[in-house]
């Protein structure tokens, strides 16, 4: 066994034999940290599973071997693809205080109350702190075991002793292996600890929740291999001071990606919000620069309000600000409005947001965003009881989008009477009673229909 030094980037995990001020892989400054590694021969214990399995035809694999079980939260079950699967690993990440520990503790309590043994391992808090939170969340159960531990070897011993069906590790950045000399949270520690937990989960059929930290940029802290090892990656979105949280699936081997779950933060913890469209609809309808768009997140249609504020400014260059919409998309739509419709909007400050702070990024939001910008710039009200969706091309044409029927059905369910949509989507949808379809082919026609001129006596 020999020891040697290497320098590992704490942002991307790139390695170097000497220290560098700038990482050659990701370009970040002062991220290379010295680590001592021991060269040992690979032992059989590093295999992914301990059970031997012979090759077999894929049609012969019995799906009944992986039955799902509920987490007690309908929104979390939706994001996971229908529930938890024994032996799967779920990574939950989000800003501090967003609700990661509260959600996992509530899941632990529900599963433990259904006679399934649960082990909650915390590396950041004491057992008394977990007990206090459990009393506040009404999460006390006989089959729920808690342990304050940072050493991975002892955690594995606890798992083999307790034999839980669900394991919570809070958080992976605080766990360390004693044979690795680098500090907890370093790239080497996170990589090796997550790999060991993966082997433990697969070999013992233990469902594992791993809670992860995020960087100041909102990205998952640690090496990228952490996201590759786990089966599901969930991200919490939302401000700590806001009441609502969005749980988004970034990766899911057992369900659809880009699925979202909605929660409301209360004194008793996170509560499901099953009817999300009512949550994001405006309190005061028909405001200037406010458009309702039927967006689809995964398999779920949502009605979301997009607000735009366009204001002249003497300062150059003008500002484009948004915390929920891609700035590049705003710049593209401003260029189309100025080039194709001759709106002198490029010299104005532009502010855009969505109700509730939900982040939306799909082609169907192009047309409502453009209409909201034009409405605020012209200071004109929009057609009442109207929803808009469609993709905008660079020449100003309106293109069809996917899942148009789901968008229309959700709009009708919420009582909207006017629907502006691409003409091709209109040809694919059968007529709906008490709904006025307004198909458009280009952006100019969409603005004429959505912003009708007021009749003057």
Order of alpha helices (4+ residues) and beta strands (2+ residues): beta-beta-beta-beta-alpha-beta-beta-alpha-beta-alpha-beta-alpha-beta-alpha-beta-alpha-beta-beta-beta-beta-alpha-beta-beta-beta-alpha-beta-alpha-beta-beta-beta-alpha-beta-alpha-beta-alpha
